[in-house]
Amino acid sequence: LFYSFFKTLIGQQVTVELKNDLAITGILTSVDQFLNIKLDEIRAVDDAKYPHMMAVKNCFIRGSVVRYVQLPASAVDTALLQDAARREAQQPTTGGAH
């Protein structure tokens, strides 16, 4: 569900906060099923704390180091997302517990 949702945000500006507290804003250019993220036109949210990031223009972020992804409110269709979540919840699970 998240992978499909993030694919709809390609081309949008997002802010990704990493588990090491670095927050990066950029244009989402790709995402995969592991929620690895590629961003272009990036900048650190706190330039003073991470001045070395000013020279970096794009980056690849491994999904396992992401804490949060902040999305533009205009890019989120809550009705569509709720509907998709309901449909996923109604699907039978495979290989359940004994």
SVG drawing of the C-alpha trace seen along z (x, -y; Angstrom):
<svg xmlns="http://www.w3.org/2000/svg" viewBox="-13 -28 44 53">
<polyline fill="none" stroke="black" stroke-width="0.4" points="0.0,0.0 2.7,-2.5 4.8,-1.7 1.8,-2.3 1.0,-5.6 4.6,-6.9 4.7,-6.1 1.9,-8.7 4.1,-11.3 6.9,-11.2 7.7,-14.7 6.4,-16.2 8.6,-18.0 8.9,-15.9 10.9,-16.2 12.6,-13.0 13.7,-12.8 16.4,-10.2 16.9,-8.2 20.2,-10.2 18.0,-13.4 19.1,-14.8 16.1,-16.1 16.4,-16.5 13.9,-18.3 13.9,-17.5 11.9,-16.3 10.9,-12.6 12.3,-11.0 11.8,-7.3 10.8,-4.9 11.0,-1.1 9.2,1.7 11.6,1.4 10.8,-2.3 14.3,-3.3 14.0,-6.9 15.8,-9.0 15.6,-12.8 16.8,-15.5 17.4,-19.2 18.0,-18.5 18.9,-20.7 19.2,-20.0 16.5,-21.5 19.1,-22.7 21.9,-24.0 23.9,-25.4 24.1,-22.0 24.9,-20.1 26.9,-22.5 28.6,-19.7 25.1,-18.8 25.0,-22.1 27.3,-20.6 25.0,-17.6 22.3,-17.9 20.7,-14.5 20.7,-11.5 19.6,-7.9 18.1,-7.1 17.8,-3.5 14.3,-2.8 15.5,-1.4 17.1,-4.7 13.9,-6.8 12.1,-8.0 9.4,-10.2 8.4,-11.4 6.6,-14.8 4.3,-15.2 2.6,-18.2 -1.0,-18.2 -2.3,-18.9 -0.7,-15.7 -2.6,-13.4 -6.0,-12.1 -7.2,-11.0 -10.4,-9.4 -8.5,-7.3 -5.9,-6.3 -8.7,-5.3 -10.4,-3.3 -7.2,-1.5 -6.5,-0.7 -10.0,0.7 -9.5,2.9 -6.2,4.2 -7.6,4.9 -10.4,7.0 -8.0,9.3 -7.5,12.7 -4.0,13.2 -1.7,15.9 0.1,18.4 -1.7,17.4 -0.7,18.6 -1.7,22.1"/>
</svg>
